[in-house]
């Protein structure tokens, strides 16, 4: 799921931007939060709430967008910040805080859609290279290629690599929505397998390259086989 924030103190501009974002055909689910003041966004960031994309107005009432962005960067280096402004001069300032792009008000739809398309692709690729989760109040980063499969254990998820296993609180349904559908496939209500590490697909099971077998439910067998075939074709291109 993409987490998007809009920080804009003018209700008219906020409504236009939120409506336009709602029209964009995202490839994944998203959740959008709006802020009227920059300090509210900073407080959320300081509490550990991370946003994938932040639309930040450069001239909020009694607040400077660059100052707000600098505060956010102290706790979040990865957020894609999009500068929104009425003056092109302010847009240039945004690059000092590593802004990803800018939008001039009143937000041309074509430009906004191009920005969202670019960012969604970037985020999807970054997530496909590394897998991030929280275990025992610490962030854990794994190289996606090293993951063999995920297994649902009630309220927990077990992540299995060739060298270690990890467990953290999450659900298999939420996890499926976040993973790259080209590489990871739900093959059973309790298992998501990494196709990169699959050797072959047989009736009712996926055989991994290390010999481990993962069950495939009958109703998912054809989908798993088709997804695996597309993955193999794509890896050869």
VENNOR-V308533 format. One record per backbone hydrogen bond with DSSP energy under -0.5 kcal/mol. CO is the residue of the C=O (numbers start at 0). NH is the residue of the N-H. E is the energy in kcal/mol with one decimal. If there is no record, write none. Layout:
CO|NH|E ; CO|NH|E
This chain:
1|3|-0.6 ; 1|30|-2.7 ; 2|51|-1.9 ; 2|52|-1.8 ; 3|32|-2.5 ; 4|54|-3.1 ; 5|7|-0.6 ; 5|34|-3.1 ; 6|56|-2.0 ; 8|10|-0.7 ; 9|13|-2.6 ; 10|14|-2.6 ; 11|15|-2.2 ; 12|16|-2.4 ; 13|17|-2.7 ; 14|18|-2.5 ; 15|19|-2.2 ; 16|20|-2.5 ; 17|21|-2.0 ; 18|22|-0.9 ; 19|22|-0.7 ; 19|23|-0.9 ; 20|23|-0.8 ; 23|25|-1.9 ; 28|1|-2.6 ; 30|3|-2.9 ; 32|5|-2.4 ; 34|7|-2.3 ; 36|39|-0.5 ; 36|40|-1.1 ; 37|41|-2.3 ; 38|42|-2.4 ; 39|43|-2.1 ; 40|44|-2.2 ; 41|45|-2.7 ; 42|46|-1.3 ; 43|48|-2.2 ; 44|47|-1.6 ; 47|49|-0.6 ; 51|79|-2.8 ; 52|4|-2.5 ; 53|55|-0.7 ; 53|81|-3.6 ; 54|6|-3.2 ; 54|56|-0.5 ; 55|83|-2.5 ; 57|64|-2.8 ; 59|62|-1.9 ; 62|59|-0.8 ; 62|64|-0.5 ; 63|67|-2.0 ; 64|68|-2.7 ; 65|69|-2.5 ; 66|70|-1.9 ; 67|71|-2.2 ; 68|72|-2.4 ; 69|73|-0.7 ; 70|73|-0.7 ; 70|74|-0.5 ; 71|74|-1.4 ; 71|75|-2.0 ; 78|80|-0.8 ; 79|53|-3.0 ; 79|81|-0.5 ; 80|82|-0.6 ; 80|99|-2.4 ; 80|100|-1.1 ; 81|55|-2.7 ; 82|102|-3.2 ; 83|57|-2.2 ; 84|104|-2.5 ; 86|89|-0.9 ; 86|90|-1.1 ; 87|91|-1.4 ; 88|92|-1.0 ; 89|93|-0.8 ; 90|93|-0.9 ; 91|94|-1.4 ; 92|95|-1.8 ; 93|96|-1.6 ; 93|98|-1.3 ; 94|97|-1.3 ; 100|82|-2.3 ; 102|84|-2.1 ; 103|106|-1.7 ; 103|107|-0.6 ; 107|111|-2.3 ; 108|112|-2.7 ; 109|113|-1.9 ; 110|114|-2.3 ; 111|115|-2.6 ; 112|116|-2.4 ; 113|117|-2.2 ; 114|118|-2.6 ; 115|119|-2.8 ; 116|120|-1.8 ; 117|121|-2.2 ; 118|122|-2.8 ; 119|123|-2.2 ; 120|124|-2.3 ; 121|125|-2.5 ; 122|126|-2.5 ; 123|127|-1.7 ; 124|128|-1.3 ; 125|129|-1.5 ; 128|143|-1.9 ; 130|141|-2.7 ; 132|134|-0.5 ; 132|139|-3.2 ; 134|137|-1.0 ; 137|134|-2.8 ; 139|132|-2.0 ; 141|130|-3.2 ; 142|145|-1.7 ; 142|146|-0.5 ; 143|146|-1.4 ; 145|161|-0.9 ; 147|193|-2.2 ; 148|159|-2.5 ; 149|191|-2.0 ; 150|157|-3.2 ; 152|154|-0.7 ; 152|155|-1.4 ; 154|169|-1.4 ; 155|152|-3.4 ; 156|158|-0.6 ; 156|167|-1.9 ; 157|150|-2.4 ; 157|159|-0.6 ; 158|160|-0.5 ; 158|165|-2.3 ; 159|147|-3.2 ; 159|148|-1.3 ; 163|160|-2.9 ; 165|158|-3.0 ; 167|156|-3.1 ; 167|169|-0.5 ; 170|174|-2.0 ; 171|175|-2.2 ; 172|176|-1.1 ; 173|177|-0.9 ; 174|177|-0.9 ; 174|178|-1.5 ; 178|180|-0.5 ; 179|182|-0.9 ; 179|183|-3.0 ; 182|194|-3.0 ; 184|186|-0.8 ; 184|192|-2.3 ; 186|216|-2.4 ; 187|190|-1.5 ; 189|151|-2.6 ; 190|186|-1.4 ; 190|187|-1.4 ; 191|149|-3.1 ; 192|184|-1.9 ; 192|194|-0.8 ; 193|196|-1.7 ; 194|197|-1.5 ; 196|208|-2.2 ; 199|201|-0.5 ; 199|206|-2.9 ; 201|204|-1.8 ; 203|215|-1.8 ; 204|201|-2.9 ; 205|207|-0.6 ; 205|213|-2.6 ; 206|198|-3.2 ; 206|199|-1.7 ; 207|210|-1.9 ; 211|207|-3.2 ; 213|205|-2.8 ; 216|219|-1.6 ; 216|220|-0.7 ; 217|220|-0.8 ; 219|223|-2.6 ; 220|224|-2.3 ; 221|225|-2.6 ; 222|226|-2.6 ; 223|227|-2.4 ; 224|228|-2.2 ; 225|229|-2.3 ; 226|230|-2.1 ; 227|231|-2.3 ; 228|232|-2.3 ; 229|233|-2.5 ; 230|234|-2.2 ; 231|235|-0.9 ; 232|235|-0.6 ; 232|236|-0.8 ; 233|236|-0.6
